[in-house]
Amino acid sequence: MTSFELNEKTTTFISTYKLFETDEIQKVQLQHRMDLVEAFGIKIGMKVLEIGCGQGDTTVALADAVGETGKVIGIDIASRDYGAPLTLGQATDIIRSSALGERITFHFNTDFDMFQSTEKFDMAVLSHSSWYFKSKEDLHRYFKKLRKMTKYVCIAEWDLDFTHLSQRAHFCAASILGLYSNFVNNDGNIQNLFHKEQMIKLLNEAGFQIVRQDIVDASYLQDGHWEKSYANTIRNEFIHVPPMIQTLIYSYYELMNVTNEDVQSLNSFILCAE
């Protein structure tokens, strides 16, 4: 992870809401999520639906941006007892007890296909949650449903077009984990790696038009190191995959581990559509 200092926006958030004051990892994640939300163009008073809210990393930044008159609904298919080191329930209970709590409603064990709401949302957000989808058809179906529920959709995801050699390890690790989910039975978070051009196509097919694209620096985040470390722990689990796939996977391993230099995370791409 690249060395950096928290900016004023992040330190102000922490002091205002008394969140993550002793959690150095979460402070780093928060800074990036606030940059993403700024790129989304969130305005005070908005009603925002977040799909795949997880432990609330982006949710808190959204709630800050919409202000006291705004509202954020976060939904996730996982249960409250999923996740580590804090479960989704533990993490979001802390958020709900903060000054941001009244602006946020969390729904867990909630599949968006089954989600019903009479509200018209100003924006729907998928923040680093698209790789959890098991197929492009599932993601396209979500987009079609959102077309009827919201004015805008904003997406943030890892940008596979890495710009620095130090980000290659994160690209390789993500590729390994995507192949792992498709060839080895597991419940891994990474199911598919969607390139931004694939995402644009799916949005267009669902009736959305892209109004903004951007790249947000994420190189300083811990995720690249985490994914590389996890990928290395599962290498022996590929012994029974088809030989050609095994050759591809082991090539990714060689590229991922070719150097012991500091691993930088991939950047995040932003897509906003209406």
N, C-alpha and C positions, 0 to 999 in steps of 0.2 A: 504494500500500500504506500502510495506517495505521501510524504510528509506535507501537512498543511495546517492552517489555523482556521478555526471557526470564524465565519464572517459575522458582521454585526446583526444581520437579520436573524441568524440562527441563535446567537446568544440572547437576543431580545426575546425570542420565542421561549427559550428555556427559562429565563428569569420571570417572564410574564405568567406562564402557565404552570411553573414548577414541575415540569416533566423532564425526565432523562437527566436530571442534574448530576447523578453519579454514574451514569451509564455511558462510558466513552464510546463504545461501539455504536450505540443508538444515536448519539450526537452526530456522528459522521453520516449515518444513514439519513437522519433528519435534514441535514444540510442539502443533500441531493434531492430529497423529496420536495423540499421547498423550492428548489430551482425548477423542478418539473412542473409544479403547480403554477409558478410564475409564468412559465412558458405556455401553459394551457390558457392563460388569460382569464382566470377566475375573477368574478366581480362580487362585490359585497351584495348580499341579499339573494344570491343564487340558491337554487335547490339542485343538489348534485347527487347522482346515483353512482356509487363506486362498486364495480363488480370485481370480486376477488380481493377484498379488503385485507384479508389475512390478519395480522396482529396490529393493524392500524397505522403502519408506517407512513403511508400517504394520506390516510384519513385525517390525521391531526393537522397536516399542512393544508388540506382542503378546508377543514373547519375553521382554521385561522383566517384563510383567505375570504370565506363567505361572510365572516363577521357575525355579530350577535343576531342579525336579522336573517341570516341564511340557515341552511339546513343540509346535512349530509346523511344519506342513507348508505350504509356499507353492508354488502351481502357477501357471503362466502359459503361454498359447498361443504367446507370442512366443519367439524364439530368444535365445540368450545374446548375440549380437552386435547386437541391436536396442536403440535408444535413444541419447539424447545429453543432456548432454555426456559422461556415462559410459554405456556399454552396460549392459544388465541383468547380464551376466556380470561386468564390472568392478566394478559397484556391490555386487553380492552377494558377490563374492570378498572384498571389504573387510569386509563384515559377518561372513562366515564365519570370518575370521581374528581376530575380536574375541572377547571373553569370552562373547558371546551365541551364538557359532557352534555350540556343541554342542547347543543347544536347537532349531536350525533345520535343516530340509532343504528345498532348493529343487529344483523340477522345471520345466524350461523345455521348449519345444516340446511342451507337454502340454495336450491338449484334455480338459476335464473329462468330456466324453462318453465318452472312452476310458480315463479314470483308474480304476484298480482298487485297492482297498484293503480289507483284512480288518479294519482297525481301526474301532472305533466312536468317533467324535469327540464331544467335549463341546460344541463350537461350530464352526460354519462362518461365515466372515467374507467379505463382499464390500465392500471399502473403496474407494469412488470408482472402481469398475470396471464398473458396470451400463450406463453409457452406451456402452461398447465393443460391446455386443451388437447384432447386425444386425437382430434382430426380438424382439418380446415372446414369441414362441413358443420361441425359443432360451432365453430367461431362465426361462420357465415350466418347460421341460424340466430345466434345472439344479436348480430348486427341488424338483421331483418326485424327482429322484435324491437330493438332499440329505435329503429326508424319511426315507429309509432308512438314512442314514449318520450323522446327527447329532441331538442333542437340541434344539439351538438354532441359529437363523440370525440373524446380526446384519448389518445393511446400513447403510452410510454413503454418501450421495450429495449432490450439490449440490441445494439447495432452491430450486426455481423460484419459490416465493412470496417474492420479495425484499421486504425490509422498509424499505429506504432507497433513495432515488433514485440514489445513487452506485453501487448494485449493478445498476442497469438495464443498463449497458454490458456487464457480464458475461453477463447474461441474453440480451441481443441477440447477443453474439458466439457464445455456445453455440448459439443458434437458427440463426444463419448457418452454423455448422460442421455442425450436424445436417442442414440442407438441402443443404449442399455434399456430404456423404457420400451423399445420396440422389439427387442430380441431376447430379453431376460425378464421373467415375471417379477415385477417389483412395483412399489407405490411411489416412485420417484417424482419429484416436482416437475422436472423437465420432461415433457412428452413430445413436443415438436418445437423445432426452431424455425420461426417465421421470419423471413426477410421482410424489410419494410415494403418492398415492391409487391410482395404477395399480400401484405396487409392492405395496401392501397387498392389492389384489385378486388379483394373481398368487400371492402367498404363501398367501392363503386357499384359492385353487383347488388349490394343491399340498398342502393338508392342514395348513398352519401357522396358528396363531392369534397375533395381535399381543399381546405382553405389555408392551411399552414403546415409547413414541415420545418423541423429544426433538429439540431444535435446539441445535447446537453452533456457537458463533461462529467464523466463518472469514473475516470481513471484512478482516482484516489480512494475509491471504495474498497472494502475488504472482500467483495464477492468473488473476484477472480481467483484470489488465493484460496478461498473456501472451496470453490468448485474444483480447482486443481487437486487439492488435498483429498476431497471425497472421491474424485475419479480414480486416483491412485489406489484407494482402498478396495476398489471393486474389480481390479484388473483380472484376477483369477476367475471371475464369474463369467467370462466370455469364452471359456474353453469349449462350450458345446454349441456355439453359434455357427452358422454356415461358414466354410473356410474363406470365401471371398470377403465376407463381412468381417471376419476375424482379422484378415490381413489389413483391411481398411482401418479398423479400430486400433490395431497395434501401430500402424503408421501415425495415427493421431497421438498415441502415447509417446512415440519417439519425438515428434514435434513439440509436444507439450513439455517434455522433460529435458529438452536439449540444452537448457541453460538453467542455472540456479539463481539467475538474476531476479530482482524484485518483480513480482507479477503485478501488472496493472490491469484493472477491470476494463471491459469493453465500455464504450460510451453508451448513452441512451439516445434513441431517436424519438422524436415527437411527431405525431400526426394528429391534426385537428380537422374534423370534417363536419359539414352541415348538410 
